[in-house]
Amino acid sequence: MSAFNAIGEEREIDRDEFTPGVEPQPTWCPGCGDFGVLKSLKQALPEVGKNPEEVLTVTGIGCSGKLNSYLDTYGFHTIHGRSLPVARAAKLANPELEVIAAGGDGDGYGIGGNHFIHTARENHDMTYIVFNNEIFGLTKGQTSPTSPKGHKSKTQPSGSAKTPLRPLSTSLNAGASYIARTAAVNPNQAKEIIKEAIEHDGFAHVDFLTQCPTWNKDARQYVPYIDVQESDDYDFDHTDRGEAAEMMRETEDVLNEGTVLTGRYYVDEDRPSYTEEKAAVGEMPDEPLAERYFDDDAEWERSYDLLDRHK
Amino acid sequence: MSDDELIWRIAGGSGDGIDSTSQNFAKALMRSGLNVFTHRHYPSRIRGGHTYVEIRAAEHEVQSRGDGYNFLLALGDSFARNPQEEAYYGNEEIKPLSENLDDLREGGVIIYDEGLISEEDVEEIDLHERAEENGWHVYPMDLRGLAKEHGREVMRNTAGVGATAALLDMELEHIKDLMADAMGGDILEANIEILHEAYDTVSEEYDFEHELRAPEGEHENEQALLSGSNAIAYGAIDAGCRFIAGYPMTPWTDVFTILSQNFPDMGGVSEQVEDEIAAAALAVGASHAGVKAMSGSSGGGFALMSEPLGLAEMTETPVVLVESMRAGPSTGMPTKPEQADLEHVLYTSQGDSQRVVFAPGTIEEAYEQTRLAFDIAWDYQIPAIVIYDQKLSGENKNVDVDFFDREPSPDLGSTMTEEELKEAAHDASGKFKRFNYETAEDGVAKRSIPGQKGGRYLATGNEHSPVGHISEDPDNRVAQMERRLEKLEAIREELDEERDSTQTYFGEEDAEYGIITWGSSQGAVEEAIERLNENGHSVKGLSVSDMMPFAEKEVTEFLESVDEAMVVEMNATAQFRGLIQKELGRFGDKMTSLLKFNGNPFEPAEIVEGYEVNLADEDRQPTAQVRIEPAAGD
C-alpha cells in the first residue's frame, strides 16, 4: 500500500482545483506574461490527468518564483537559481511525483546556469519552464542574461556589451531531450507544449517568452509570433539534432530583430531518463525510496553487518 | 611516554601502498589483542611526495597519537624523478628515512631499505652518528632485492613487515590471514614467501641489540578497526539515511565515498553533482520529498552550502550536513587538520538563523553524534551539522564490534501520515497548515510529504503564513520567528534532561585546574591530563561536543569548579574560547588558550608543556595565548 495516495489517483480533475481558494491574488503587473504560464499549467495539468497533490512545483526567485503561490499544488519556492537541484532530488526520492521546476531567465540562465546545464545533461524526468522576459523584473529592470546586446538599464547605462545567452542551443548542447519555446501571447500553443513537456520522459525545457510590460517595453516584440511547425517558411525535422541546432540558432538570432519564432525545437523520445540510466547501472532503488520510510515492515540494513571488512 | 607501547611508523612514497600495508599491520596488532590507533600524514599530491602512517599499539586504551615514536620502517621513495626534478626536490629516495628521524625516541629501532637507499646517502645524513647519540638501533636490509627475487619489486612493503615482525618477535599468523583476505593466487603466494623470507633472514642473520618487543594484550570481544569517516558513514546508515549528494573535496570525500559504495546495495541513492550548492540543495529536496538525506563538504565547499542551509532552516526541512575541516583560509593546506571552521559552521547564512552543531571528539562519538544529528534534525525539522576534521576523518582505532549492535532508527520524526493529515488543520481552500504556530509543540509543527492526500502546502524561503504563503504581516512574522527559535531551547532541554551527555570528562572532579577542548584534540588532552595527574598536578578535563545549542550548563559548572582553565584547540584565533565567552558572558579572566595551527595535531607532551608554561608564568594576562611552535622536522 502506498503512503502517497494522491499519486495516480483516478478521478475527474477540475482546473479550478489548481486555483487557491483563499489567497493570495497574484501580485504580477497587469499585462504580465507570467499569467500566461499560470493559465497554461492550469489547463494542461488536468488534461494530462494530474491532480494537485501528485504535483510538486519547485520555483526559484523572481516574479516567476511566485508561480507556486498561485498554482495550488505541493510547492517549494526555493532560492535564487536553485530550483533544479531541489527538484531533481525530489524526483529521485520519489520518482512517481510529477515534478515541475520553474524560474526566470536570470534565475535559470544566470545564477542557476550551472544547475541548468547539469540537469539537462543528466536528463532528469521533469519539466522546466523558464519565464524568459529578457530582464530582471522583481529588482526593477536590470539587464539579464537574455537581454539584447546594447540593452540599456540602470546597471548597464551605456548599453550591454554582451551578446545574449542562447537558451535553446545551450539546452541542446547540454543534453535536454525536449526543447520548445512558446510565448504568453500564444495560449493555445503554450498549453499544448506544456502538456507535451509534462508527458515527456526526460528533461523537458520550455523557454517561455513572458513579456514584461513594466520594465521591458521592448516586450511588445513578442507579437506577432510565428509557430515554426505551422509556418510554411520553416521546414526542419525537430527530431534531428543537426537541423534542430540550426533552427534554434536562427530563432535566437532573429528574436532581437523582432521576429518571434516559437514551437518544438528538439524532441528525442529515445534518450533514457536519468532514473532509467541510474537503474541501468544498479544505483536506483526499485521502489520509490520515500515509500520505504512509511512502510512498517521495511527491513533496514545495519552497519553491524558491514564490519567484516574491518576485523 | 610508556615503554609498554609500540609506535610503528611506516614511511615511503605517497602511492607506494603505505595505507593498505599499515592498515593490515594495524589489524594484525589488533587481532593479537592490542588496542591500536593510527595517524596518517600525507601531502596533497596524487603520487610521489613522502608520506607516513603511524600505528600506536598497546595493551591499554589508546585515544591519540603518542609523543614521537619508537620504530621506523623507511621504505625509500620508489618514485625516482628525472634529473631536473631531483635538482629541485633533492634526493627523494632517502627522505622517508631522513625526514623522520627527529621524532624517533631514544632507543628506537630503524629498518631501512638498502636496496633503494645507498650507504653513501646514509652517511651523508650522519645516520650512524645520530644513532649512537640517541641509542637507536639501525638494521639496513635489501627489501627491494628480496621482493624482486621472490616476487615483484612493489612487494617490498611485505618484506618490511616481515622484518618488522621478526625484530618485534611477533607471530606471522595474523599478518598472513589478513593477506589471504586481501589477495589470492600467485600474488598471495609470492607475498607469503617474501614475508617468511624477510622474517627468517632477520631472525637468523641479525644480532638484535634493541629491547623493544611487541606488547601483549587480550580483547574480551571481537574488535573492528575503523576510521572517523567510517563511523560517521555508519552512524548515517543506522539512522536510516539513504540519500547523499556531494562534490569531492578532501577530507570530506571519505564519508561521501563510503556511503556511495554502500548505498546501492541498501536501496539508497548517492549523487555526485556539479557543485556544493547543488549538493546541499539536493539533500534538502530529497528530505522535502520524504527521505532521510545528507550532504557535506570541507570548509571551502561548505561555504557554498550557506544558502541551501539557510533555506533548510527557513523551510524547516530536516537535513544533516557534515563539515570535515582542513587547514584554511581559502584552499589552505588541503591534507592538514585544523579546527578553524567552528565560527564558519555556527554562523554562516543570513538572518537570525539557527541550526544544531555537534563536534565529536572520538570515533565512537562520531558514530553516536551522527545518529543524534539525524534524530534531532528529523524530530525538530532543523538542519544539524557534524563538524570534525582531517585528523578524526583519517585516523583508525579499534572498536568493540558490539558497539554497533543496535537497532536502526529510520523514523521520519515529526512527519504526518495521510491518516493523521485527515485530522490536521487546513485552510478554507484545503491547504494543510504545515507551519501552524497555534498548535506547534516545542516550536515544531508536523509536516506532510508531497504526494500525500490532504497535505499540500507551500514551502518557501520567504517568511510565510501557516499554509506557507509569503507573508510580511508583522504579527505572523513574530509568531513564526519565535516558534522557530523555540526549537533550539527545546533541543537544549532534551539534550540536558533526556539524553546521555555528549560532553566528555577526564580526571578527578575536585581538581583545581581545568583543560577544556573540543573535537579531535580530545584524545591528546585526555592523555596529557593522565600524565599531569601522575606527576602530581591536579588537573581535570572537559571535551565539549554540543556547539549549538551550546552545552551551557555543563561548561558553566566545569568553569565554576576550577581556579583556572586552559582551552586547547587547533586554530590561531581561539574560536572555541570565544564561543564560551559569547555563550556564557563570563569566565574571560579564568581562561587561557593553547593553540596550534601548523598543520599537525597536538601531541600529548605539547599539552603538558602548554600547561606548564601557562602555570609558571605568574605575570601572564588572562587572555594569554600560548602557541605551539613547529618542532624541528614538523
Interface residues (C-beta under 8 A of the other chain):
Chain A: A3 F4 N5 A6 I7 E9 P20 G21 V22 E23 P24 P52 E53 E54 L56 V58 I61 K66 N68 S69 D72 T73 Y74 G75 F76 H77 T78 I79 R82 L84 P85 V86 A87 R88 A89 A90 K91 L92 A93 N94 E96 L97 N114 H115 I117 H118 K278 G282 E283 M284 P285 D286 E287 L289 A290 R292 Y293 F294 A298 W300 E301 R302 S303 Y304 L306 L307 H310 K311
Chain B: K27 R31 E222 Q223 A224 L225 L226 N230 A233 Y234 G235 I237 D238 G240 R242 F243 A245 N262 F263 P264 D265 M266 G267 G268 V269 S270 E271 V273 E274 D275 I277 A278 A279 A281 L282 A283 V284 G285 A286 S287 H288 A289 G290 V291 K292 A293 E307 P308 G310 L311 T315 Y367 V401 F404 D405 R406 E407 P408 P410 L412 T417 E418 D427 A428 S429 G430 K431 I449 P450 G451 Q452 K453 G454 G455 R456 Y457 L458 A459 T460 G461 N462 G468 H469 I470
